[in-house]
Every structure is written in structure tokens, then in C-alpha cells.
Amino acid sequence: MFEDALRYPYDEGAGLRALAIGGLLTLLSVLVIPAVLVSGYTLRVLRDVDAGGEHLPAFDDWGAMLVDGLKAIAVAVVYVAVPAILLTVAALSLLLPLTESPPTWLVAVAGIVTLLSVPVTILAVYALPAGLVTLARTGRMGAAFDRRALWPVLTSGSYLVAWLLAIVVSLLAGFLTGAVVATTLLGAVVVAFVGFYVNLVGAYLYARGVRDSRAVDEADGERPIGATA
């Protein structure tokens, strides 16, 4: 899976063109619309890989890509909303010692929120890619929050491995691009194009993890009762 993901952006023919367009759009993300288009293309990649594709989809039908991007961003905002609120409250609670005799109940609430903020944030970050893959496959935003559909994926080993690999790739890329930015004048360009490459690798890993988990689930469903793996 990992080697396939690293090679995925270098698809013959479409690869270089997609990397060039995607890198340029990422570079122009500050203009908002390019960022939405990148999100839409990422959703297209998730849909294609989830369906069994191993080649980059084309950069075409820009209108549909824009709509997909808006859907993906909306889903992401919902996923991160609760963690963001909890983290904000946790950060503000650090100011309590600076106040004179804060109420005991307020200190208790702040402590509970702080304890909850970390696991809730991790859960949201873990579940979001699976939700986006489900959105990509069904086209329905509500499906991205369907607990019955997501639970088998989130508890599968294949998705966990894919998610961890995507995190490792992102961390390594961040470290390497940080070093490049510090030593070159083309730092922003490098970050944009490497960032888009990492985005494609991550999208492949997430969709592949969901696809593999679904294949295992379907295989288990077809196994006769009492049979062993």
C-alpha cells in the first residue's frame, strides 16, 4: 500500500500534468477559489481510488470540482468545529490562575473540557478522512457522518495503518520542506508542489484503507457461519 501511494502521483501521462496544475492551484490557495478546486480534486481522487482506480483522474469539469470542493470543506468544518471549541475553551482556561479566586465549578468545568479536548480532537482527525471518502463515494454530505457506515471502517486495521502512514508522510514532508524553506529563495513554490504531492499520497492511503476495510467486511459477510479465517 505504502509504495503504491508514493508512486500514485507519478502516473504515466496524467501525473506530471496533475502535479503541475495542482501545485499551481496550491500556490494560489490564498485566493480561496484555487483552494476549493484542490479540495474538489482531492475528493475526486478519493472517489476514484475507493472505486478501485490506480491512476490519477483528470483535471476537468471544473464546475463539478468546485462543487465537490465546497462539500468537502463543509464536511471538514463540521468535523473540526467541536474540537476547535473545546481547544479554545481549554486554552482560555489557562487564564484562570490569573483571576482572583475563580469559582470552583468553573475550574472543574475547565478541567473536564481540557481532558476531553485531546481525545475528541484525535477522534475527529482520525474519522474525517473516512467521512470524506464516504462523501466522495455517495455524493451525499450526510453520509460523511453516518456512524453505522463509518464504524466498521474506523475500527479496521487496514484503515488504521493507512491513516498512520498518511500522518508519517505528512510529518516527514513538513520536516523536509521546512529545511528547504530555510535554505532556498523558492520556499513557497517548493512547499506548494510538495504539499500537493503529499495531499495525493494521503488521499490514496485514506481511500485505499477504506476500500480494503470494506473488502474485508464483505469477505467476512460471505463466510459461512462457524467458518474460521
C-alpha positions in Angstrom: 0.0 0.0 0.0 2.7 2.5 1.0 4.8 2.0 -2.2 1.7 2.3 -4.3 0.8 5.5 -2.6 4.2 7.1 -3.1 4.1 6.1 -6.8 0.5 7.1 -7.3 1.1 10.8 -8.1 3.6 9.8 -10.8 1.0 8.2 -13.0 2.1 8.0 -16.6 0.8 10.8 -18.7 -1.7 12.4 -16.3 0.8 12.5 -13.4 3.0 15.4 -14.3 0.1 17.5 -15.7 -1.9 16.9 -12.5 1.1 17.7 -10.3 1.7 20.9 -12.2 -1.9 22.1 -12.1 -2.4 21.0 -8.5 0.9 22.6 -7.4 0.0 25.9 -9.1 -3.5 25.9 -7.5 -2.0 25.2 -4.1 0.4 28.0 -4.6 -2.5 30.3 -5.3 -4.7 28.9 -2.5 -4.6 32.3 -0.8 -7.1 33.4 -3.5 -9.6 30.9 -2.0 -11.1 29.6 -5.2 -7.9 27.6 -6.1 -8.0 26.0 -2.6 -11.6 24.9 -3.2 -10.6 23.4 -6.5 -7.8 21.5 -4.8 -10.3 20.2 -2.3 -12.6 19.2 -5.1 -9.8 17.3 -7.0 -8.8 15.6 -3.8 -12.4 14.4 -3.4 -12.2 13.1 -7.0 -9.1 11.2 -6.1 -10.7 9.7 -3.0 -13.7 8.6 -5.1 -11.5 7.1 -7.9 -9.2 5.1 -5.5 -12.2 3.9 -3.4 -13.7 2.5 -6.6 -10.5 0.6 -7.4 -8.7 3.1 -9.6 -4.9 3.2 -9.6 -4.4 6.2 -11.9 -4.9 9.9 -11.3 -8.2 11.2 -12.5 -8.2 14.1 -15.0 -8.3 17.8 -14.1 -11.5 18.5 -15.9 -15.1 19.5 -15.3 -14.0 22.4 -13.1 -17.6 23.3 -12.2 -18.2 19.9 -10.6 -14.8 20.1 -9.0 -15.7 23.4 -7.4 -19.0 22.0 -6.0 -17.2 18.9 -4.7 -14.6 21.2 -3.0 -17.3 23.2 -1.3 -18.9 19.9 0.0 -15.5 18.6 1.3 -14.7 21.9 3.1 -18.2 22.0 4.7 -17.8 18.4 6.0 -14.3 19.2 7.3 -15.6 22.3 9.1 -18.3 20.3 10.8 -15.8 17.7 11.9 -13.4 20.2 13.4 -16.0 22.5 14.9 -16.4 20.7 18.2 -12.6 20.0 18.8 -12.0 23.7 17.9 -14.5 24.9 20.5 -13.1 22.5 23.2 -9.5 23.5 22.4 -10.4 27.2 22.6 -12.1 26.7 26.0 -9.1 24.7 27.2 -6.7 27.5 26.1 -8.8 30.1 27.8 -8.8 28.0 31.0 -5.1 28.7 31.2 -6.0 32.2 32.2 -8.0 31.1 35.3 -5.0 31.2 37.6 -4.6 34.9 36.7 -8.0 35.7 38.0 -8.8 36.3 41.7 -10.5 33.2 43.3 -12.2 31.7 40.3 -15.4 29.7 41.2 -14.8 26.0 42.0 -17.4 24.9 39.5 -15.7 26.9 36.7 -12.3 25.3 37.5 -14.0 21.9 37.4 -15.7 22.6 34.1 -12.4 23.9 32.6 -10.6 20.8 33.7 -13.2 18.4 32.2 -13.2 20.3 28.9 -9.4 20.2 28.8 -9.4 16.5 29.4 -12.0 16.0 26.7 -10.3 18.2 24.1 -7.4 15.9 23.3 -9.3 12.6 22.6 -12.1 14.4 20.8 -9.6 16.2 18.6 -7.8 12.9 17.8 -11.1 11.2 17.0 -12.1 14.0 14.7 -8.8 13.9 12.8 -9.0 10.1 12.6 -12.6 10.0 11.4 -12.5 12.9 8.9 -10.7 11.2 6.1 -13.1 8.2 6.3 -16.0 10.7 6.2 -14.6 12.4 3.1 -14.2 9.0 1.4 -17.8 8.2 2.2 -18.9 11.6 0.8 -16.9 11.0 -2.3 -18.4 7.6 -2.9 -22.1 8.6 -2.2 -22.1 12.3 -3.1 -24.2 12.9 0.0 -22.8 15.1 2.7 -25.0 13.4 5.4 -23.2 10.1 4.6 -20.0 11.6 5.9 -21.5 11.5 9.4 -23.2 8.1 9.2 -21.9 6.3 12.3 -23.2 2.9 11.1 -21.3 3.2 7.9 -18.1 4.7 9.4 -17.8 2.4 12.4 -16.6 -0.7 10.6 -14.0 1.4 8.7 -12.7 3.3 11.8 -12.3 0.0 13.7 -10.5 -1.8 10.9 -6.8 -2.5 10.9 -6.4 -1.5 7.2 -7.7 2.0 7.8 -5.7 2.5 11.0 -2.5 1.5 9.1 -3.4 3.8 6.2 -4.1 6.7 8.5 -0.9 6.3 10.4 1.1 6.1 7.2 -0.5 9.3 5.9 0.4 11.0 9.2 4.1 9.8 8.9 4.3 11.1 5.3 2.9 14.5 6.3 5.3 14.8 9.2 8.3 13.9 7.0 7.2 16.2 4.2 6.8 19.0 6.7 10.3 18.5 8.1 11.9 18.3 4.7 10.0 21.3 3.3 10.9 23.3 6.4 14.5 22.6 5.8 14.2 23.7 2.1 12.3 26.9 3.0 15.0 27.8 5.4 17.8 27.4 2.8 16.2 28.5 -0.5 14.5 31.5 -2.0 11.9 29.3 -3.7 10.5 28.0 -0.4 6.8 28.9 -1.1 6.9 27.2 -4.5 8.5 24.1 -3.1 6.0 23.9 -0.2 3.1 24.2 -2.6 4.2 21.5 -5.0 5.4 19.1 -2.3 2.3 19.8 -0.3 0.1 18.8 -3.3 2.1 15.7 -3.8 1.7 14.8 -0.1 -2.0 15.5 -0.5 -2.3 13.0 -3.3 -0.4 10.4 -1.4 -2.5 10.9 1.7 -5.7 10.7 -0.3 -4.6 7.5 -1.9 -3.8 6.0 1.5 -7.1 7.0 3.1 -9.2 5.8 0.2 -7.2 2.6 -0.1 -7.6 2.0 3.7 -11.4 2.4 3.4 -11.5 0.2 0.3 -9.5 -2.6 1.9 -11.6 -2.4 5.1 -14.8 -2.7 3.0 -13.3 -5.7 1.2 -12.5 -7.5 4.5 -16.0 -6.7 5.8 -17.7 -8.1 2.7 -15.5 -11.2 2.8 -16.5 -11.8 6.4 -20.1 -11.4 5.5 -19.8 -14.0 2.8 -18.1 -16.5 5.1 -20.3 -19.4 6.2 -21.4 -19.2 9.9 -18.9 -21.1 12.0 -16.1 -20.9 9.4 -12.8 -19.5 10.5 -10.4 -17.2 8.6 
